[in-house]
Amino acid sequence: MKFEIMRDWLLEGLNDVMKAISQKVANPILTGVKIDVSEKGLTMTGSDSDITICTFIPIEEDGEQIIRVIEPGSIILQAKVFSEIVRKLPTNSVTIEIENGMQTHIKSGKSEFHLIGSNSDDYPVLPNVKDEYRFSLPADLMKSLIKETVFAVSQQETRPILTGVHWETVNEKLVCVATDSHRLARRELTPELMPESPFSVVIPEKVFKS
């Protein structure tokens, strides 16, 4: 695998996926960020098994080339170390190359860093999001919805079901409810795009803080 990328785009993508990566996980492979490079662009994935964040960086945008793919491939790099390296790179042009298995070389200007990665096949298979449950909300409305419900979530792990916000579709409306047994917050609204199939799910509080 070998590609060139603009540092600013790489760092922005890393900042996104790092929100889902924890150093306290049962599976050590999840302390890394999975990087997939194809002819379409670069996909980075971070997960702690509860929260998964994927970000995609295209080859080009608005006529500006962001990535030049020399050889596609995939690798898992230690997220914390990789993020620190990218932040310190001196120029906005970065070359990343994998040689001799998992040896990763990161070059920018006169700086060069070397890491040992892990096989991307070892990364857990993540569930696919079904389109039938997809819906759309304006960003400001989503933030308001979260703010008006998440404060009532329980902080007691003894009742895990109450440590999240219950999202449910009822009569063509989206209903969100949170409670810690002493207080209750409820908000309902009609999304711009209702999901094809009804759903009922409890989303953990930490998802909204990511």
FIMI-375263 format. One record per residue: residue number from 1; residue in one letter; chain; y, z, x of N, C-alpha, C, O, CB in turn. Coordinates in steps of 0.02 Angstrom, whole numbers, m for minus. Each point is the difference from the previous one (the first is absolute). Glycine has a CB too. Layout:
residues N
  num  residuo  cadena     n.Y     n.Z     n.X    ca.Y    ca.Z    ca.X     c.Y     c.Z     c.X     o.Y     o.Z     o.X    cb.Y    cb.Z    cb.X
  NUM        a       A       Y       Z       X       Y       Z       X       Y       Z       X       Y       Z       X       Y       Z       X
...
//
This chain:
residues 210
  num  residuo  cadena     n.Y     n.Z     n.X    ca.Y    ca.Z    ca.X     c.Y     c.Z     c.X     o.Y     o.Z     o.X    cb.Y    cb.Z    cb.X
    1        m       A     m60       0      42      60       0     m42      62       0      44       5      37      49     m67      24    m141
    2        k       A     110    m103      74      63      m2      37      54     m27     m46      m9     m50     m33     m52      34     143
    3        f       A     118      51    m110      56     m24     m41      65      27      26       2      50      37     m77     m56    m137
    4        e       A     129     m27      81      68      23      16      34      18     m65      m9     m33     m51      14     m40     156
    5        i       A      36     125    m103      32      23     m61      68      31      15      12      25      55    m124      m5    m107
    6        m       A     157     m23       4      65      31       7      m8      76      m7     m28      24     m49      87    m127       4
    7        r       A     m33     140      93      m9      73       1      27      33     m63     m33      46     m26      42     m50     150
    8        d       A      48     m17    m149      30      32     m58     m46      m3     m61      m6      48     m37     118     m78      81
    9        w       A    m145     m28     m53     m46      m8     m56     m62      43      10     m25      31     m47      68    m148      29
   10        l       A     m68     118      79     m60      40      15      14      74     m12     m42      35     m29       6    m120     113
   11        l       A      93     109     m61      18      70      m8       9      19     m73     m21      53     m22      75     m56     134
   12        e       A     m23     m41    m150      11      14     m72     m68       5     m36     m10      45     m42     121    m106      46
   13        g       A    m156      16      12     m67       3     m30     m38      63      19     m33      31     m41      31    m155      41
   14        l       A       8     143      64     m32      61      24      27      61     m35     m38      45     m19      20     m99     129
   15        n       A      83      57    m120      31      57     m34     m28       9     m70      m7      56     m24     111     m73      91
   16        d       A    m120     m39    m100     m28       3     m67     m71      29       1     m14      47     m36      84    m146       4
   17        v       A    m114      70      73     m70      22      m2     m10      70      30     m48      34     m17      15    m154      25
   18        m       A      78     141      37      m6      66      31       5      56     m52     m24      55      11      72    m102      94
   19        k       A     m17      32    m162       8      51     m53     m68      19     m30      m6      53     m31     120     m98       6
   20        a       A    m164       2      34     m66      15     m28     m50      25      52     m57      16     m17      79    m104     m69
   21        i       A       0      92     149     m46      20      53      10      73      19      56      23      10     m56    m141      33
   22        s       A     m56     154     m39       2      71      18     m46      11      60     m50     m34       9      74      67    m129
   23        q       A      m5      15     161     m42      18      58     m54      50     m21     m44      16      40     141     m36      37
   24        k       A     m94      44    m139     m49      48     m25     m44     m33     m52       8      12     m60      71      84      82
   25        v       A    m125    m136       1     m47     m35     m45     m71       9      25     m11       9      60     100     m93     m90
   26        a       A    m137      81     m16     m70       9      18     m25     m58      42     m43       9      44      25      57    m148
   27        n       A      43    m125      91     m21     m60      36      53     m19      52      54     m22     m19    m120     m18     m82
   28        p       A      52      49     166      49     m13      53      28     m71      m1      56     m11      23    m115      96      45
   29        i       A      21    m133     m94      24     m69       1      63      m7     m42      39     m47      10    m157       7       5
   30        l       A     128      86     m63      58      m3     m44      64      24      34      54      m3     m30    m130      19     m66
   31        t       A      72       9     157      60      17      38      31     m63      31      52       3      33     m98     113      m9
   32        g       A      12    m172     m35      24     m64      27      30     m45     m53     m10      11     m60     m75      m1     149
   33        v       A     120     m60     m66      27     m51     m45     m41     m64      10     m11     m22      57     129      73     m54
   34        k       A    m139     m80     m58     m40     m62       4      47     m59       0      44      m6     m44    m143      61     m14
   35        i       A      90    m100     106      43     m59       6     m42     m63      m8     m48     m10      37     127      73      40
   36        d       A     m62    m104    m125     m34     m64     m12      50     m56       9      52      m1     m32    m135      55     m48
   37        v       A      66    m101     123      44     m57      12     m36     m65     m20     m56     m13      22     113      75      73
   38        s       A     m24    m101    m137     m27     m64     m22      54     m53       5      56      14      22    m138      44    m101
   39        e       A      65    m118      59      49     m55       2      56      10     m51      51     m34       4    m142     m43      35
   40        k       A      81     123     m87      51      13     m50      49      55      21      57       2     m23    m139     m37     m64
   41        g       A      59      80     132      43      54      21     m39      61      23     m59      m5      17     145     m36     m95
   42        l       A     m53      97      77     m30      63      24      m3      51     m56      50      11     m36      m6     m34     152
   43        t       A    m101      55    m124      m9      54     m48     m17      64      36     m46       2      41       7     m84    m128
   44        m       A      76     135      72     m14      66      28     m21      47     m56      28      m1     m55      55     m18     149
   45        t       A    m133      61     m79     m27      46     m50      m3      70      28     m24      11      56     m42    m104    m108
   46        g       A      89     141      14      m5      71      17     m28      38     m59      16     m15     m57      80       6     137
   47        s       A    m139      58     m66     m31      38     m55     m22      69      24     m18       9      58     m19    m117    m111
   48        d       A      38     156       6     m30      65      14     m57      13     m49     m20      57     m10     131     m13      55
   49        s       A    m136     m97     m75     m53      m2     m51      25      15     m70     m30     m21     m49     m50      55     138
   50        d       A     136       3     m95      30      13     m65      55     m51     m14       7     m25     m56     m33     148      66
   51        i       A      66    m137      42      55     m47      m6     m12     m58      48     m18      10      58      99      82     m90
   52        t       A     m71    m152       8      m6     m59      42      62     m43      m7      22     m15     m56    m148      17      45
   53        i       A     156     m21      66      59     m44      m1     m15     m61      43     m21       5      58      99      94     m74
   54        c       A     m67    m158     m14      m8     m63      36      68     m35       1      35      m1     m51    m158     m10      18
   55        t       A     140     m18      89      62     m39       3     m15     m67      33     m39      m4      47     109     109     m41
   56        f       A     m38    m157     m31     m12     m68      25      64     m28      29      53       3     m31    m144     m21     m54
   57        i       A      86     m11     145      56     m33      33     m17     m74       5     m48     m18      33      80     124      32
   58        p       A       8    m149     m97     m16     m72       0      17     m33      67      36      28      42     m14     m31    m164
   59        i       A     m50     m56     132      14     m38      60      74     m15       7      29       5      55    m143     m56     m62
   60        e       A     145      33     m49      72     m13       1      31      18     m67     m35       4     m50      18     m96     134
   61        e       A      82     102     m84      37      15     m61      70     m30       5      35       8      49    m101      99     m67
   62        d       A      85    m143     m35      65     m33      m2      12     m44      62      55      m3      26     m11      99     m93
   63        g       A     m97    m130      88       6     m46      56      m2      33      69       0     m34      51      65     m36    m126
   64        e       A     m68     137      76      m3      36      64     m72      17      17     m36      29     m40     151      19      21
   65        q       A    m137     m67      79     m67      16      21      m5      72      22      39      23      42     m56    m142      m6
   66        i       A     m30     156     m66      m8      71      14     m59      12      45       2      42      45      49     m15    m155
   67        i       A    m105     m65      99     m62       7      38     m23     m68      25       5     m50     m35     m37     151     m34
   68        r       A       7    m102     130     m34     m60      26     m71      20      16     m12      37      48     121     m86      m1
   69        v       A    m156      25     m86     m70      18       9     m33     m48      50      m3     m61     m11      m3     107    m106
   70        i       A     m17     m18     171     m35     m40      51     m75       2     m12     m35     m50       7     128      74      76
   71        e       A    m117      35    m101     m71       8     m16      m6      56     m53      18      57      14     m54     m96     103
   72        p       A       9      23    m176      m7      52     m53     m53      51      18     m41     m11      45      77     m73    m130
   73        g       A     m35     140      51     m49      52      13      22      66     m32      48       2     m39     m80     m58     145
   74        s       A      m4     109     m91      16      66     m28     m19      55      48     m43      m9      43      26     m36    m159
   75        i       A      50     101     109     m10      58      45      25      63     m35      41      m3     m45     m29     m71     149
   76        i       A     m37     131     m82      27      64     m22      30      35      60     m33       9      51     m52       1    m145
   77        l       A     149       9      89      35      34      54      21      70     m22      18      10     m58      22    m121     104
   78        q       A     m42     158       0      23      68     m16      72      m3     m25      45     m19      37    m123      68      49
   79        a       A      88     m30    m149      64     m11     m33      58      35      34      52     m31      11    m115      19    m117
   80        k       A      55      75     123      54      39      29      22     m30      67      60      m8      12    m103     110     m70
   81        v       A      m5    m117     101      16     m27      66      30     m70      m6      49     m15      34    m142      82      16
   82        f       A      64    m109     m92      25     m68      m9      71       0     m27      42     m39      22    m159       0     m42
   83        s       A     130      83     m28      67       5     m29      51      21      53      55     m27       2    m106      56    m113
   84        e       A      33      19     152      46      24      52      15     m55      51      56      m7      23    m101     123     m38
   85        i       A      m6    m156      31      10     m55      47      47     m52     m28      46     m23      34    m161      42      12
   86        v       A     104     m39    m109      42     m51     m32      73      22      m3      45     m40      10    m144       2     m77
   87        r       A     110     102      54      68      26      m3      36      m5      67      62      m6       2     m99      84     m93
   88        k       A       0     m75     145      30       1      67       5     m70      32      27      m7      55     m72     122     m42
   89        l       A      20    m166     m46       1     m67      29      72     m23      11      42       9     m44    m152     m36     m11
   90        p       A     124      m3     112      70     m17      18      29     m62     m32      61      m6      m5     m86      60     111
   91        t       A     m18    m101    m128      27     m62     m30     m30     m10     m69     m47      34     m20      61     m85     134
   92        n       A      14       3    m150     m24     m13     m68     m58     m49      m2     m25     m16     m54     140      38      14
   93        s       A    m137     m45      98     m58     m44       4     m59      38      28       3      28      55      72    m129     m39
   94        v       A    m130     103     m54     m59      40      19     m61     m45       0     m11     m38     m47      63     143       0
   95        t       A     m92     m99      99     m64     m35       4     m57      51       1       1      46      40      53    m144      22
   96        i       A    m102      89    m107     m58      45      m3     m63     m42      10     m10     m50     m35      71     131     m42
   97        e       A    m102     m61     124     m60     m38      17     m60      47       8       5      54      31      66    m142      25
   98        i       A    m128      67     m83     m62      39       6     m46     m38      47     m14     m59     m10      25     108    m107
   99        e       A     m35     m15     170     m44     m31      48     m60      45      14       3      61     m11      94    m121      63
  100        n       A    m152      29     m29     m59      38      21     m21      53     m51      m9      58      16      43     m78     102
  101        g       A     m41      m2    m180     m21      47     m52      58      30     m37      29     m31     m45    m128      56     112
  102        m       A     118      37     m47      52      36     m37      61      17      43      43      38     m21    m133       8     m51
  103        q       A      95     m75     132      57      14      43      62     m36     m27       2     m61      m5     m78      75     105
  104        t       A     126      25    m117      60     m26     m33      60       3      47      15      53      27     m60     m17    m139
  105        h       A      78     m93     121      58      m4      45      62     m15     m43       1     m47     m38     m73       7     135
  106        i       A     122      82     m89      63      m8     m37      55     m13      50      14      40      44     m54      37    m138
  107        k       A      73    m135      87      51     m20      47      66     m13     m35       2     m30     m54     m90     m18     128
  108        s       A     142      70     m43      67     m13     m25      49       4      58       8      53      31     m37      m5    m146
  109        g       A      62    m104     130      44      m1      58     m40      16      63     m51     m32      14     148      67     m85
  110        k       A     m73      14     110     m35      19      61     m48      58     m11     m32      24      47     131     m63      17
  111        s       A    m104      62    m126     m44      57     m16     m69     m25     m22      m6     m51     m34     106     120       1
  112        e       A    m151     m32      53     m68     m17     m19     m40      64     m11       2      46      41       4    m154      24
  113        f       A     m42     111    m121     m40      58     m17     m71     m21     m14     m13     m57     m21     114     115     m27
  114        h       A    m148     m12      60     m71     m16      m9     m33      55     m43       8      59      13     m11    m120      98
  115        l       A     m33      39    m161     m36      46     m45     m72     m23      m8     m15     m59       8     122      87     m69
  116        i       A    m151      18      44     m68     m17     m18      m5       7     m76       8      55     m27     m55     m17     140
  117        g       A      33     m93    m146      m6       1     m73     m70      14     m23     m45      14      39     140     m93     m44
  118        s       A    m105      74     m61     m65       9     m31     m17     m61     m42      44     m37     m22     m29     163      21
  119        n       A     m80    m135     m10     m23     m57     m39      23       7     m73     m12      51     m31     m87     m64     108
  120        s       A     131     m39    m103      25       3     m68     m56       5     m52      12      20     m57      88     m86      94
  121        d       A    m160      47     m17     m57       4     m47     m17      72     m17     m34      14     m49     m11    m120      97
  122        d       A      68     153      m5     m14      71     m12      48      31     m51     m11      57     m22     m32     m49     138
  123        y       A      94     m45    m136      49      26     m48     m32       2     m69     m33     m48     m20     129       3      89
  124        p       A     m87     100    m106     m30       5     m67      20     m57     m46      57     m24       3     m59     148      11
  125        v       A     m45    m145     m56      16     m52     m48      41      31     m56     m22      48     m33     m85    m112      60
  126        l       A     166      38     m38      45      29     m50     m10     m34     m67     m17     m60      m3     100      86      94
  127        p       A     m74      10    m145      m9     m29     m67      52     m54     m15      57       5      21    m105     103     m59
  128        n       A      27    m159       3      45     m53     m20      39      21     m63     m29      28     m46     m48    m115      96
  129        v       A     141      72     m51      41      14     m59     m10     m56     m50      12     m58      15      74     122      53
  130        k       A    m109     m47    m127     m13     m50     m51      64     m21     m35      41      41     m20    m156       7       4
  131        d       A     124    m113       9      60     m27     m31       7      21     m73      55       3     m26     m62     m99     103
  132        e       A     m50     112    m110       3      18     m70      36      66     m11      20      16     m56    m127     m78      39
  133        y       A     116     102      70      35      64      m6      71      m4      29      34      51       6    m145       7       1
  134        r       A     133    m117      10      65      m8      31      56       1     m52      m6     m30     m53     m48     m37     145
  135        f       A     109     101     m75      59      m1     m43      62       2      43      m4      13      60     m58      44    m153
  136        s       A     120     m71      63      61      m6      39      55      45     m28       9       5     m61     m41    m122      90
  137        l       A      68     150      17      58      42     m18      56     m13      51     m15      m9      59     m61      97    m112
  138        p       A     138     m87      31      56      m4      48      m2      60      47     m20      55     m21      90    m118     m63
  139        a       A     m51      54     146      m4      53      50      38      63     m21     m25      55       8      14    m143      79
  140        d       A      72      79    m114      40      58     m21     m34      39     m56       3      61      m1     101    m123      34
  141        l       A    m135      25     m79     m35      33     m55     m62      38      25     m15      54     m24      56    m143     m55
  142        m       A     m75      59     127     m59      34      29      21      65      34     m34      51      m8     m22    m163      25
  143        k       A     110     110      22      24      60      33      19      54     m50     m14      59      10      55    m129      85
  144        s       A      m9      49    m149      20      48     m53     m61      31     m33      m2      60     m13     107    m126      m6
  145        l       A    m155      24       6     m62      23     m31     m35      53      43     m23      51     m25      11    m163     m31
  146        i       A       9      99     120     m32      46      46      39      66       4     m28      54      m3     m18    m151      70
  147        k       A     112      91     m60      43      59       7      m5      45     m61       3      61       6      75    m127      66
  148        e       A     m85      37    m131       1      38     m62     m68      30     m18      m5      36     m50      96    m109      12
  149        t       A    m143      59      77     m66      27     m15     m31      39      58     m33      51     m11      18    m145     m67
  150        v       A      25      70     139     m37      28      57      19      73      15     m40      36      30      33    m151      16
  151        f       A      66     137     m68      21      69      14     m45      51     m36      m4      58      21     121     m99      m7
  152        a       A    m152      20     m67     m41      46     m39     m72       2      23     m41      36     m29     115     m58     m67
  153        v       A     m91     m15     149     m68      m2      27     m18      68      29      42      33      31     m31    m156      m7
  154        s       A     m74     143     m33     m23      64      27      m9      m4      75     m21     m51      27     m36      76    m136
  155        q       A      73      30     143      m9       4      73     m65      38      17     m15      10      59     139     m13     m44
  156        q       A    m161      23     m66     m61      38      10     m61     m47       5     m16     m34     m48      66     132     m14
  157        e       A     m82     m98     120     m57     m44      11     m62      22     m39     m49     m36      m2      95      10     114
  158        t       A     m44      86    m142     m57      25     m38     m13     m43     m62     m56      m1     m26      80     117      68
  159        r       A      28    m151     m65      m8     m46     m57      27     m69      21      56     m18     m18     m45     114     m67
  160        p       A     m51    m132     122      22     m64      29      27     m50     m52      45     m39      15    m128      57      74
  161        i       A      56     m16    m150      21     m48     m51      74       7     m17      31     m47     m25    m148      48     m20
  162        l       A     145      59      57      70      13     m17      48     m13      59      60       9      m7    m100      75     m75
  163        t       A      12    m105     139      42     m12      59      26     m72       2      24     m23      52     m90     110       9
  164        g       A      60    m122    m117      25     m68      m4      32     m14     m67       2      43     m44     m90     m78     123
  165        v       A     113     m25     m87      31     m22     m62     m49     m45     m38     m27     m47      29     144      56      22
  166        h       A    m127       6    m114     m46     m40     m41      36     m61     m28      49       6     m37    m115      98       7
  167        w       A      42    m163      49      28     m64     m24     m50     m29     m49     m59      m5      14     124     m15      94
  168        e       A     m40       0    m167     m44     m26     m52      37     m51     m44      59       9     m14    m125      99      15
  169        t       A      31    m159     m22      28     m48     m47     m21      19     m70     m59       7     m15      58     m99     102
  170        v       A      51     101    m131     m13      20     m69      45     m41     m46      61       3       5     m94     114      31
  171        n       A       2    m154     m83      38     m39     m49      55     m43      32      58       3     m19     m82      87     m65
  172        e       A       5    m130     133      46     m46      33      55      36      39      52     m30      15     m76     m52    m105
  173        k       A      13     145     107      48      37      40     m34      33      59     m60      14      m2     130       6    m101
  174        l       A     m31      m7     155     m24      37      58      23      72      m8      60      14      m6     m58    m117      81
  175        v       A     m50     150     m75      15      71      m9     m18      37      64     m57      m5      24      38      m2    m149
  176        c       A      67      45     153     m11      39      61      10      74     m16      52      19     m28     m15    m117     101
  177        v       A     m86     139     m54       2      71     m15     m19      40      62     m47     m18      36      20      m5    m157
  178        a       A      64      77     133     m16      46      55       8      72     m25      45      14     m39      m8     m98     127
  179        t       A     m81     129     m66       4      70     m20     m32      45      52     m47     m20      34      47     m15    m155
  180        d       A      26      95     125     m31      51      43     m24      59     m43     m12      55      26      86     m89      72
  181        s       A     m82      21    m162     m22      49     m51      57      43     m26      m6      29     m54    m104     m27     110
  182        h       A     166       2     m20      57      39     m22      57     m45     m25      39      19     m44     m70      70     126
  183        r       A      35    m148     m54      52     m47     m21     m32     m69      m7     m52     m13      30     143      80      27
  184        l       A     m60    m109     m96     m28     m66     m12      56     m52      m1      52      11     m31    m148      39     m35
  185        a       A      84    m106      99      48     m55       0     m35     m62     m26     m56     m16      21     120      65      78
  186        r       A     m30     m84    m146     m30     m59     m30      52     m55      m6      57      12     m21    m140      60     m42
  187        r       A      63    m132      80      46     m57      m5     m40     m61     m22     m54     m12      26     130      58      65
  188        e       A     m50     m82    m139     m33     m61     m21      50     m58      m1      60       9     m13    m142      58     m55
  189        l       A      57    m127      82      42     m59       1     m44     m62      m9     m61       4       0     146      53      75
  190        t       A     m52    m113     m84     m36     m64      m8      12     m43      62      56     m24      10     m46      30    m137
  191        p       A     m61     m17     168       8     m42      60      18     m71     m17     m13     m24     m55     m69      96     114
  192        e       A     113    m106     m12      17     m71      m9     m64     m41      m9      m2     m48     m39     106      63     108
  193        l       A    m155       4     m32     m64     m35      m4     m55      51     m10     m19      36      46      61    m129      29
  194        m       A     m69      97    m136     m53      48     m15     m66     m24      31     m13     m61       2      71      94    m109
  195        p       A    m101      13     130     m65     m20      26     m44     m30     m54       7      16     m59       2      74     146
  196        e       A     m54    m135     m67     m45     m31     m48     m49      50     m31     m18      m6     m58      29    m101     122
  197        s       A     m32     156     m23     m49      49     m23      32      70       2      37      15      46    m133     m87      m5
  198        p       A      81     115     m91      27      68       1     m29      40      58     m56     m14      21      71       9    m146
  199        f       A      22      54     150     m25      42      54      25      71      m8      49      13     m35     m53    m113     111
  200        s       A     m30     145     m43      18      71       1     m19      27      69     m59       1      18      43      12    m144
  201        v       A      66       8     165     m13      21      69      49      55      20      57       1     m22    m100    m117      49
  202        v       A      19     161      16      43      52      28      17     m20      72     m44      m8      42      m8      98    m117
  203        i       A     117     m98      88      23     m20      67      26      62      37      45      33     m24     m15    m149     m18
  204        p       A     m60     132     100      20      60      38      75       2      17      30     m53      11    m145      56      35
  205        e       A     143      56     m44      71       8      15      20     m31      66      54     m30       5     m56     135     m70
  206        k       A     m41    m100     115      18     m24      67       9     m75       2      33     m26      45     m95     121       3
  207        v       A      34    m131     m97      11     m72      m3      73     m15     m12      27     m48      29    m143      32     m73
  208        f       A     148      55       2      71     m12     m16      46      21      56      58     m20       1     m86      36    m121
  209        k       A       3      24     167      41      22      56      m7     m45      60      34      10      50     m44     105     m91
  210        s       A     m33    m165      37     m13     m45      57      57     m49       9      m2     m42      45    m121      53     m64
//
